[in-house]
Amino acid sequence: MESSRIKRKRQKEIMLVSQMIKLYCHKNHTNQNGKELCDECQELIEYACERSEKCRFMKNKTFCSNCRIQCYSPEMKKRIQKVMRYSGPRIIIYHPVLCLKHALTGVIEKRRTKRD
């Protein structure tokens, strides 16, 4: 059974990546038929959520970018990198608290992995 700490980490990761994909989609794709996201971005969110749910290393990592094992397929990895390059610098404007928590967590994780 998964601990509540790990569940929270998964939820935070999924929330952050979803917000970044939504930001990317709203700024780069046209709203199709009143949908919140285009089909391509919705597929990317679903894929990212699936990968996060199946991650065996969640206990020891903070975010996928800090993981030693990259489980995304090459195509999806290219797509998520494109989204992250666009959304990363802009997310602070739309979700400043979320962004600061992410940055702080990333710094702490990098320091922890250097010690190990």
N, CA and C atoms as an extended XYZ file, in Angstrom:
348
Properties=species:S:1:pos:R:3:atomname:S:1:resname:S:1:resid:I:1 pbc="F F F"
N         0.836       -1.189        0.000 N   MET     1
C         0.000        0.000        0.000 CA  MET     1
C         0.877        1.247        0.000 C   MET     1
N         0.461        2.222       -0.756 N   GLU     2
C         1.242        3.437       -0.924 CA  GLU     2
C         1.018        4.397        0.239 C   GLU     2
N         2.073        4.999        0.724 N   SER     3
C         1.939        5.936        1.838 CA  SER     3
C         1.269        7.225        1.368 C   SER     3
N         0.713        7.953        2.316 N   SER     4
C         0.035        9.204        1.975 CA  SER     4
C         1.043       10.244        1.479 C   SER     4
N         2.275       10.190        1.950 N   ARG     5
C         3.323       11.113        1.494 CA  ARG     5
C         3.607       10.922        0.007 C   ARG     5
N         3.700        9.676       -0.405 N   ILE     6
C         3.969        9.386       -1.811 CA  ILE     6
C         2.773        9.775       -2.670 C   ILE     6
N         1.569        9.540       -2.168 N   LYS     7
C         0.364        9.940       -2.905 CA  LYS     7
C         0.341       11.447       -3.120 C   LYS     7
N         0.706       12.196       -2.076 N   ARG     8
C         0.743       13.658       -2.210 CA  ARG     8
C         1.792       14.088       -3.232 C   ARG     8
N         2.939       13.426       -3.228 N   LYS     9
C         3.981       13.750       -4.206 CA  LYS     9
C         3.476       13.508       -5.630 C   LYS     9
N         2.785       12.392       -5.825 N   ARG    10
C         2.227       12.093       -7.141 CA  ARG    10
C         1.216       13.154       -7.556 C   ARG    10
N         0.338       13.521       -6.630 N   GLN    11
C        -0.683       14.520       -6.935 CA  GLN    11
C        -0.057       15.861       -7.282 C   GLN    11
N         0.980       16.253       -6.548 N   LYS    12
C         1.661       17.520       -6.837 CA  LYS    12
C         2.318       17.487       -8.213 C   LYS    12
N         2.969       16.383       -8.521 N   GLU    13
C         3.625       16.254       -9.827 CA  GLU    13
C         2.596       16.319      -10.951 C   GLU    13
N         1.502       15.606      -10.789 N   ILE    14
C         0.459       15.601      -11.808 CA  ILE    14
C        -0.161       16.986      -11.951 C   ILE    14
N        -0.397       17.665      -10.832 N   MET    15
C        -0.981       19.000      -10.885 CA  MET    15
C        -0.052       19.975      -11.606 C   MET    15
N         1.227       19.917      -11.285 N   LEU    16
C         2.178       20.839      -11.896 CA  LEU    16
C         2.293       20.602      -13.397 C   LEU    16
N         2.461       19.369      -13.807 N   VAL    17
C         2.613       19.097      -15.233 CA  VAL    17
C         1.313       19.429      -15.978 C   VAL    17
N         0.188       19.184      -15.363 N   SER    18
C        -1.090       19.521      -15.998 CA  SER    18
C        -1.218       21.030      -16.201 C   SER    18
N        -0.853       21.795      -15.179 N   GLN    19
C        -0.925       23.254      -15.295 CA  GLN    19
C         0.012       23.770      -16.384 C   GLN    19
N         1.184       23.172      -16.481 N   MET    20
C         2.136       23.608      -17.501 CA  MET    20
C         1.645       23.263      -18.903 C   MET    20
N         1.053       22.106      -19.061 N   ILE    21
C         0.518       21.719      -20.376 CA  ILE    21
C        -0.670       22.605      -20.735 C   ILE    21
N        -1.519       22.898      -19.766 N   LYS    22
C        -2.671       23.780      -20.027 CA  LYS    22
C        -2.212       25.163      -20.445 C   LYS    22
N        -1.211       25.693      -19.760 N   LEU    23
C        -0.662       27.001      -20.123 CA  LEU    23
C        -0.133       26.979      -21.550 C   LEU    23
N         0.642       25.966      -21.868 N   TYR    24
C         1.197       25.827      -23.208 CA  TYR    24
C         0.085       25.765      -24.255 C   TYR    24
N        -0.915       24.943      -23.998 N   CYS    25
C        -1.998       24.753      -24.959 CA  CYS    25
C        -2.780       26.048      -25.177 C   CYS    25
N        -3.132       26.726      -24.093 N   HIS    26
C        -3.914       27.953      -24.213 CA  HIS    26
C        -3.164       29.053      -24.958 C   HIS    26
N        -1.867       29.059      -24.847 N   LYS    27
C        -1.072       30.108      -25.494 CA  LYS    27
C        -0.605       29.739      -26.904 C   LYS    27
N        -0.623       28.454      -27.252 N   ASN    28
C        -0.065       28.034      -28.539 CA  ASN    28
C        -1.048       27.339      -29.471 C   ASN    28
N        -2.156       26.849      -28.960 N   HIS    29
C        -3.117       26.124      -29.789 CA  HIS    29
C        -4.464       26.822      -29.733 C   HIS    29
N        -5.220       26.672      -30.784 N   THR    30
C        -6.551       27.266      -30.788 CA  THR    30
C        -7.508       26.382      -30.006 C   THR    30
N        -8.456       26.999      -29.369 N   ASN    31
C        -9.463       26.273      -28.598 CA  ASN    31
C       -10.401       25.587      -29.586 C   ASN    31
N       -10.397       24.279      -29.596 N   GLN    32
C       -11.154       23.516      -30.572 CA  GLN    32
C       -12.513       23.115      -30.020 C   GLN    32
N       -13.570       23.592      -30.665 N   ASN    33
C       -14.942       23.210      -30.325 CA  ASN    33
C       -15.275       23.435      -28.858 C   ASN    33
N       -14.760       24.490      -28.268 N   GLY    34
C       -15.067       24.808      -26.885 CA  GLY    34
C       -14.386       23.926      -25.858 C   GLY    34
N       -13.496       23.039      -26.279 N   LYS    35
C       -12.782       22.180      -25.335 CA  LYS    35
C       -11.761       23.011      -24.566 C   LYS    35
N       -11.450       22.551      -23.364 N   GLU    36
C       -10.442       23.246      -22.572 CA  GLU    36
C        -9.063       23.085      -23.203 C   GLU    36
N        -8.770       21.876      -23.702 N   LEU    37
C        -7.475       21.580      -24.308 CA  LEU    37
C        -7.676       20.943      -25.676 C   LEU    37
N        -6.673       21.092      -26.521 N   CYS    38
C        -6.691       20.381      -27.790 CA  CYS    38
C        -6.456       18.886      -27.523 C   CYS    38
N        -6.754       18.065      -28.487 N   ASP    39
C        -6.616       16.617      -28.311 CA  ASP    39
C        -5.169       16.212      -28.023 C   ASP    39
N        -4.226       16.874      -28.683 N   GLU    40
C        -2.805       16.555      -28.505 CA  GLU    40
C        -2.344       16.829      -27.072 C   GLU    40
N        -2.752       17.962      -26.527 N   CYS    41
C        -2.351       18.303      -25.164 CA  CYS    41
C        -3.093       17.453      -24.134 C   CYS    41
N        -4.341       17.119      -24.403 N   GLN    42
C        -5.069       16.236      -23.504 CA  GLN    42
C        -4.397       14.863      -23.459 C   GLN    42
N        -3.954       14.387      -24.626 N   GLU    43
C        -3.245       13.106      -24.696 CA  GLU    43
C        -1.943       13.169      -23.886 C   GLU    43
N        -1.237       14.297      -23.961 N   LEU    44
C         0.018       14.459      -23.229 CA  LEU    44
C        -0.222       14.460      -21.714 C   LEU    44
N        -1.277       15.112      -21.267 N   ILE    45
C        -1.606       15.098      -19.832 CA  ILE    45
C        -1.913       13.678      -19.380 C   ILE    45
N        -2.703       12.973      -20.148 N   GLU    46
C        -3.052       11.598      -19.784 CA  GLU    46
C        -1.815       10.711      -19.728 C   GLU    46
N        -0.906       10.886      -20.683 N   TYR    47
C         0.326       10.107      -20.714 CA  TYR    47
C         1.188       10.426      -19.492 C   TYR    47
N         1.332       11.714      -19.192 N   ALA    48
C         2.149       12.121      -18.046 CA  ALA    48
C         1.555       11.588      -16.739 C   ALA    48
N         0.250       11.623      -16.623 N   CYS    49
C        -0.414       11.095      -15.416 CA  CYS    49
C        -0.185        9.594      -15.297 C   CYS    49
N        -0.298        8.903      -16.415 N   GLU    50
C        -0.073        7.455      -16.417 CA  GLU    50
C         1.353        7.129      -15.996 C   GLU    50
N         2.304        7.862      -16.519 N   ARG    51
C         3.711        7.628      -16.178 CA  ARG    51
C         3.939        7.892      -14.691 C   ARG    51
N         3.356        8.948      -14.182 N   SER    52
C         3.520        9.270      -12.772 CA  SER    52
C         2.878        8.212      -11.882 C   SER    52
N         1.718        7.732      -12.261 N   GLU    53
C         1.026        6.707      -11.470 CA  GLU    53
C         1.807        5.399      -11.424 C   GLU    53
N         2.554        5.098      -12.472 N   LYS    54
C         3.300        3.850      -12.542 CA  LYS    54
C         4.744        3.977      -12.055 C   LYS    54
N         5.147        5.168      -11.670 N   CYS    55
C         6.544        5.407      -11.289 CA  CYS    55
C         6.916        4.616      -10.036 C   CYS    55
N         7.945        3.801      -10.169 N   ARG    56
C         8.449        3.003       -9.038 CA  ARG    56
C         9.397        3.802       -8.157 C   ARG    56
N         9.857        4.942       -8.643 N   PHE    57
C        10.878        5.715       -7.942 CA  PHE    57
C        10.322        6.941       -7.222 C   PHE    57
N         9.010        7.040       -7.131 N   MET    58
C         8.387        8.221       -6.545 CA  MET    58
C         8.870        8.474       -5.117 C   MET    58
N         9.129        7.431       -4.383 N   LYS    59
C         9.569        7.579       -2.996 CA  LYS    59
C        10.881        8.364       -2.907 C   LYS    59
N        11.773        8.180       -3.893 N   ASN    60
C        13.106        8.764       -3.824 CA  ASN    60
C        13.344        9.944       -4.745 C   ASN    60
N        12.346       10.344       -5.498 N   LYS    61
C        12.552       11.467       -6.409 CA  LYS    61
C        11.492       12.529       -6.175 C   LYS    61
N        11.732       13.699       -6.710 N   THR    62
C        10.741       14.754       -6.594 CA  THR    62
C         9.977       14.926       -7.894 C   THR    62
N        10.672       15.124       -8.990 N   PHE    63
C        10.028       15.352      -10.279 CA  PHE    63
C        10.712       14.503      -11.341 C   PHE    63
N        10.021       14.285      -12.429 N   CYS    64
C        10.567       13.444      -13.509 CA  CYS    64
C        11.903       13.978      -14.021 C   CYS    64
N        12.052       15.287      -14.044 N   SER    65
C        13.307       15.852      -14.531 CA  SER    65
C        14.494       15.483      -13.641 C   SER    65
N        14.221       15.120      -12.393 N   ASN    66
C        15.297       14.727      -11.469 CA  ASN    66
C        15.515       13.222      -11.428 C   ASN    66
N        14.729       12.488      -12.165 N   CYS    67
C        14.798       11.033      -12.110 CA  CYS    67
C        15.963       10.509      -12.946 C   CYS    67
N        16.588        9.468      -12.465 N   ARG    68
C        17.706        8.864      -13.209 CA  ARG    68
C        17.208        8.016      -14.371 C   ARG    68
N        16.009        7.508      -14.272 N   ILE    69
C        15.403        6.669      -15.315 CA  ILE    69
C        14.336        7.486      -16.034 C   ILE    69
N        14.483        7.674      -17.318 N   GLN    70
C        13.481        8.397      -18.095 CA  GLN    70
C        12.535        7.394      -18.748 C   GLN    70
N        11.290        7.398      -18.318 N   CYS    71
C        10.335        6.386      -18.780 CA  CYS    71
C         9.448        6.869      -19.924 C   CYS    71
N         9.581        8.126      -20.334 N   TYR    72
C         8.783        8.619      -21.447 CA  TYR    72
C         9.303        8.039      -22.760 C   TYR    72
N         8.381        7.777      -23.676 N   SER    73
C         8.789        7.345      -25.010 CA  SER    73
C         9.504        8.522      -25.679 C   SER    73
N        10.352        8.270      -26.678 N   PRO    74
C        11.090        9.376      -27.315 CA  PRO    74
C        10.173       10.478      -27.862 C   PRO    74
N         9.061       10.094      -28.474 N   GLU    75
C         8.135       11.101      -29.022 CA  GLU    75
C         7.515       11.950      -27.918 C   GLU    75
N         7.057       11.290      -26.873 N   MET    76
C         6.419       12.016      -25.774 CA  MET    76
C         7.446       12.846      -25.002 C   MET    76
N         8.647       12.369      -24.921 N   LYS    77
C         9.705       13.124      -24.253 CA  LYS    77
C         9.960       14.437      -24.990 C   LYS    77
N         9.993       14.390      -26.314 N   LYS    78
C        10.169       15.609      -27.117 CA  LYS    78
C         9.010       16.574      -26.892 C   LYS    78
N         7.809       16.025      -26.850 N   ARG    79
C         6.627       16.871      -26.658 CA  ARG    79
C         6.619       17.527      -25.283 C   ARG    79
N         6.937       16.762      -24.254 N   ILE    80
C         6.913       17.336      -22.899 CA  ILE    80
C         8.056       18.330      -22.719 C   ILE    80
N         9.197       18.090      -23.348 N   GLN    81
C        10.305       19.044      -23.269 CA  GLN    81
C         9.932       20.369      -23.925 C   GLN    81
N         9.228       20.298      -25.044 N   LYS    82
C         8.773       21.509      -25.719 CA  LYS    82
C         7.822       22.299      -24.820 C   LYS    82
N         6.915       21.605      -24.186 N   VAL    83
C         5.974       22.238      -23.263 CA  VAL    83
C         6.721       22.869      -22.094 C   VAL    83
N         7.655       22.133      -21.520 N   MET    84
C         8.389       22.629      -20.355 CA  MET    84
C         9.258       23.839      -20.695 C   MET    84
N         9.870       23.819      -21.869 N   ARG    85
C        10.685       24.971      -22.280 CA  ARG    85
C         9.834       26.226      -22.407 C   ARG    85
N         8.619       26.060      -22.901 N   TYR    86
C         7.723       27.205      -23.048 CA  TYR    86
C         7.142       27.616      -21.691 C   TYR    86
N         6.574       26.669      -20.982 N   SER    87
C         5.825       26.973      -19.764 CA  SER    87
C         6.704       27.280      -18.562 C   SER    87
N         7.873       26.677      -18.505 N   GLY    88
C         8.745       26.860      -17.348 CA  GLY    88
C         8.968       28.314      -16.965 C   GLY    88
N         9.438       29.156      -17.895 N   PRO    89
C         9.675       30.558      -17.539 CA  PRO    89
C         8.387       31.356      -17.306 C   PRO    89
N         7.261       30.903      -17.822 N   ARG    90
C         6.013       31.651      -17.740 CA  ARG    90
C         5.111       31.244      -16.571 C   ARG    90
N         5.329       30.073      -16.037 N   ILE    91
C         4.425       29.547      -15.013 CA  ILE    91
C         4.416       30.427      -13.763 C   ILE    91
N         5.509       31.118      -13.488 N   ILE    92
C         5.564       31.970      -12.298 CA  ILE    92
C         4.542       33.109      -12.359 C   ILE    92
N         4.206       33.533      -13.543 N   ILE    93
C         3.220       34.606      -13.706 CA  ILE    93
C         1.817       34.103      -13.360 C   ILE    93
N         1.514       32.880      -13.755 N   TYR    94
C         0.170       32.335      -13.602 CA  TYR    94
C        -0.023       31.544      -12.307 C   TYR    94
N         1.027       30.919      -11.825 N   HIS    95
C         0.961       30.103      -10.605 CA  HIS    95
C         2.235       30.316       -9.772 C   HIS    95
N         2.396       31.508       -9.186 N   PRO    96
C         3.669       31.808       -8.499 CA  PRO    96
C         3.973       30.900       -7.300 C   PRO    96
N         2.984       30.572       -6.500 N   VAL    97
C         3.235       29.736       -5.320 CA  VAL    97
C         3.643       28.328       -5.757 C   VAL    97
N         2.927       27.790       -6.720 N   LEU    98
C         3.245       26.474       -7.258 CA  LEU    98
C         4.662       26.448       -7.821 C   LEU    98
N         5.031       27.492       -8.519 N   CYS    99
C         6.363       27.587       -9.117 CA  CYS    99
C         7.456       27.645       -8.053 C   CYS    99
N         7.243       28.435       -7.035 N   LEU   100
C         8.248       28.549       -5.970 CA  LEU   100
C         8.408       27.234       -5.209 C   LEU   100
N         7.309       26.553       -4.950 N   LYS   101
C         7.395       25.249       -4.283 CA  LYS   101
C         8.176       24.260       -5.141 C   LYS   101
N         7.919       24.283       -6.438 N   HIS   102
C         8.613       23.389       -7.364 CA  HIS   102
C        10.111       23.681       -7.376 C   HIS   102
N        10.463       24.954       -7.465 N   ALA   103
C        11.877       25.334       -7.498 CA  ALA   103
C        12.584       24.936       -6.203 C   ALA   103
N        11.955       25.200       -5.079 N   LEU   104
C        12.546       24.853       -3.789 CA  LEU   104
C        12.719       23.340       -3.659 C   LEU   104
N        11.723       22.590       -4.052 N   THR   105
C        11.801       21.134       -4.002 CA  THR   105
C        12.918       20.621       -4.898 C   THR   105
N        13.070       21.205       -6.076 N   GLY   106
C        14.128       20.799       -6.994 CA  GLY   106
C        15.517       21.043       -6.424 C   GLY   106
N        15.709       22.187       -5.790 N   VAL   107
C        17.007       22.509       -5.189 CA  VAL   107
C        17.319       21.539       -4.057 C   VAL   107
N        16.345       21.285       -3.212 N   ILE   108
C        16.548       20.360       -2.099 CA  ILE   108
C        16.896       18.972       -2.613 C   ILE   108
N        16.196       18.522       -3.637 N   GLU   109
C        16.438       17.192       -4.202 CA  GLU   109
C        17.839       17.090       -4.808 C   GLU   109
N        18.278       18.119       -5.515 N   LYS   110
C        19.610       18.082       -6.116 CA  LYS   110
C        20.690       18.021       -5.052 C   LYS   110
N        20.507       18.759       -3.974 N   ARG   111
C        21.478       18.718       -2.876 CA  ARG   111
C        21.488       17.333       -2.226 C   ARG   111
N        20.307       16.767       -2.060 N   ARG   112
C        20.211       15.442       -1.427 CA  ARG   112
C        20.875       14.367       -2.285 C   ARG   112
N        20.686       14.430       -3.599 N   THR   113
C        21.287       13.428       -4.474 CA  THR   113
C        22.806       13.584       -4.577 C   THR   113
N        23.310       14.781       -4.431 N   LYS   114
C        24.763       14.991       -4.439 CA  LYS   114
C        25.400       14.363       -3.214 C   LYS   114
N        24.698       14.374       -2.080 N   ARG   115
C        25.217       13.789       -0.859 CA  ARG   115
C        25.208       12.266       -0.918 C   ARG   115
N        24.262       11.703       -1.650 N   ASP   116
C        24.134       10.229       -1.719 CA  ASP   116
C        25.142        9.592       -2.602 C   ASP   116
